[in-house]
Amino acid sequence: MNKSIFGKSTLVSCFLGTASFFALLGCAQNTLAARLADVTVINRTSGERLVPYRHDGKLYVAGTPGDKYSIELRSLRGERVLTVLSVDGVNALTGQTAATLQSGYVIDGGQSYAISGWRKSMDDVAQFVFTELPNSYAARTGRPGNVGVIGVAVYRERVVPSQPLAVAPTVLPWRAMDEAAQPAAPASAPALKAERDDKSVANASGALAEKRAAQSADLMKKAKQLGTGHGEREYSPTRYTEFLRNSDTPDEIITLYYDSRANLIARGIIPSPRLAVPQPFPASAGFVPDPRG
């Protein structure tokens, strides 16, 4: 296990079944207060740190179409945390449809890391860019159903106790133990089960495809909704480290919704700017002065 990490960040990949992970690490800042981590969205074009608006128990930020942005993740405790980042329902590190038990970024205790795009390799990312829904990376890869949301699943690290010097008896891996405990099945059972599974999978896949097509058609009508595009490449080097999750269930999930300011105002999430009502007598009486200029 690599205990020494140098540089700005380190990359993650996971090994399901063993809870052993490689992960990304780095430095930055905070804003959305949470128990284990903070999340901040920064408009990189303007330099503005986007202020969240609370509405019906949810948090929203207003993005500007065409502007680049980054997501800053900060560990609030003196311990490392693993953060699995989802943008528009897509894992920003692997490009998979996001799930909590996937690869993510490891942040050192009290440190933070600015994630500026979709990871393309150990050395670069494709920039996050606010764009209309049809041009979003999720929509262009056939997954428009969750455009407009950023999610971060946060895991604490498992503390592995030091092992005694005495040699312990050899123990089979969990999977091997489970298989050894199973009674032998009839010879014909696997083939029959496989056939039934193939049919059920085919039926389920067909229904799922129809459902996704209907969702895609419906969502494409909302062309003005904001999503995240696959922008230009930029240098963003990474390194590997190992991380053992304390649990398969996230210790915390942070959710942040986003859209254009105009859309958030139209939905009543951002209060409409109040227009000044013209007044017939806005100042005290006097003689008519000359105009300026």
N, C-alpha and C positions, 0 to 999 in steps of 0.2 A: 504494500500500500504506500502510495506517494504521500508523505506527510508534509513535504516542503513545497509551497506554491510561490512562484514568482511572477511578476508581470501584472497586467491589468485584469485579465480574465482567464477562466479555465472552462473547457467544454465538457458537456455531459452526455453520456449514453447510459442506458439502463439494462440491467440483467434481471428480468422478471423471475420470481421464484426464490431468489437469494437476497433480495432487497439491497443489492450492492450496486452503486451508481458512480459514474464519472460525471463531473459537473463544472459549470462556468462560474467564475468569481471576479469581482472588480471593485470600483469606487465611484460614488456620486452624491445624492441628497435625498430629501423627503417631502411629504405633504399630507397625503391621506392617512390620518392617524389610524393605526390598527394595533392589535396586540403583539404580533411578532414582526410585522413588516409594514413599511409605508410604500405607497405607490403614487408617483407623480407623473403627469403627462406634460411634456415640454414642447412647445412649438419651436422647432429649431430654426425656422425661417425668420421669425420675429424675436426669438429669445424669450418669449412669454411663458411663464409657468401657468398652465391652465387651471383656473379656479373652479372647483367642483360645486355644482348646484344640487341641493337635496330636494327630491320630489317623490312623494309617496314611498318613502323609505329607501329610495335608490339614489345613487350619485351619478351626475351627468357632467360632462365637460363639452365645451363648444370648440370644434375644429374648423379650420379654414381650408376649403378645397384648394388643392395644389401645393399646400405647405408641407414641408417635412416635419416629422415629430419623433420624439424618443420617449421611452418609458423608463423612469428611474425606480429601481427597487432598493430599499434600504432595510437592513436588519436592525431591529430596535433593541436587541439584547446582546449580551456579550458572548454569543455563541453563533456558530454557523447555522444557516438555514438553507434548505433547498427550495427554490421557487420555480414552479412550472408555469410558464407564461403562455396564455392563449390570447390571440388576437383574431376577432371575427370567427371564433370557433376553430381556429387552426393553431397548432403548436408552432410558435415563432422560431423554435430551434430546429425541429425536424420536418415541418411541413405536414405532419399527420393531422387528421381530424383529432382535435384536442381531447385528451383524457388525463385525469389527475396522476395516474401511475405511469407517466412518461418522463422523458428527459427534461431537464431544466437547468437553471442557473443556481450555483451555490454562492451565497453572499456571506462574507466574514462578519463576525459580530461587530456592530457599530459602523460597518462599512456599507457602501452602496455602489450600484453599477447601473450605468445608462445603456439601455438596449435600444439601438437606433435602427434596427431592421431585421428582416428575415435572414437567418444564418444560412450562408451558401457554402462555407468551407471553414477550416480552422483559421483563415486569415481575413475573410470578408463577409459582408452582409449586403442585402438589397434593401435600400432605405425604406422606412415606413413613410408613406405619403398619404395625406388625406385626399380622397377622391370619391367620385360618385359611385354608387353601388355596382353598376355593371362593370366598372373598371377595377374593382377591388380584386385582390389576389384570390380571396375565397370564391367570389363569383366566377372568376376566370378559370378556376379549377373545379367548377361544378358544385360548390358548397356555399350558396348565398344565404342559407337559412339562419345564420347567427351573426350576420354583419352588424357592426355597431356596438360591440361589447368587448371589453378587455377583462380578462380573468387571470388571477394569480393564485395558485394553490401552494400553500407554504407548509413545509415539513421541518420538524426539528430533527436533529441528528441523534442517532442511537449511541449511547455511551457503552462501549464494549469493555466489560471488566477484565482485568488482567487474569491470565490463565495460571492455574497452579502448576508447579513443576512436575508433579506426579503424572505419569502417562495414563491417560484415560482409555477405556476400551473403545475400539473402533465402532462407530455408529453409522448405519446406512443413511444416505440423504433422505429427506422427507418423501420425495417422490418415489424412491425405491422402496421405502418402508410401506407406503400406501399400496404400491403395486403388489408387493409380497403378501400383503394382508388380504388381497382380493381373491375370492374363490374362482377357480377355473370356469370359464363360460363354455357352453356347448359349441362344437366346431362350426355349426351353421349360423350361430347368433351374430357374429361380426358382419357377415355378408348381408344378412337381412336388415340389421340395424343401419348399415351403411346405405342400403337402398332407400330405406325410409328417410334417413337424414338427408340424402341427396334431393328427394322429392320435396321435403319440407323446406330445405334451404332454397330450392329453386322457386317455390311458391312465395316464400318470404322475400326473396330478392326481387321478384317481379312486383310485388305489392309495394316494396320500399322504393323501387325505381319510379313507379307511378306517382307515389306520394312526393318524392323529391322533385319530379318534373313539374307537378302541380304547384309546389312551393316555389320553385324557381320562376315559373311563369307569373305567379302572383307577386313575388318580390321584385321582379324586373320592372313591374309597373311603377315601383317606387324609386324611379331612377335618381331622384334628387336626394335620397338618403345617403348619408356619408359612410364610406368604408375606408379600408386601408389598402393602398396599392403596393405593387412590387416595383420600387423605384430603382435608381441608379446604384451601382456597386460602390462600396466604400471600404476602406481598410479598417478591420476590427479584429486584431489577433486574439487567439484563445489558447489555453493550455488545459491539460487534463488533471483532475483530482478524483479521489474516491469519496463517496458519501453513502452512509448507511442510514436509511430512513428509520425513524423511531416507530413508525406505524405505516400500514398501507392506506390509512385514512388521513387526509390532510389535517394538520392542526388548525389551519385557518384558510378560508377562501375569501379573497378580496375581489369584488366585482365593480367595474366602472363602465358606465355606458357613455357613448359619445354620438354626436351628430353636429350638423352645421348650426350656427347661432340662429339663423332664420327658422330652421325647423324646430329648434328647441323653444323659440318664442311662440311659434304657431301652435305647439303642443301644450303651451302653458307652463313649461318647465322653467324657462327664464322669463321673469316679468316683462311685459311689454313696456318699452320706453314711453313715458308720459310726455305727450306733446304739450308745449306751453300754450295756454289759451290767450289769444290776443286781448289786451285790456285797453279800453277807450281812454283812460286817464292814468298812464303808468308813472307819471312824475308830477312834481308840483308845477303850478302855473308860472309863466314868465314870458319874456319876449322871445321872438323867433331868432335863434342864432344862425350864423352862416354855416353851410354844410362843410364837412371836412374835405380837404383836398381841393 
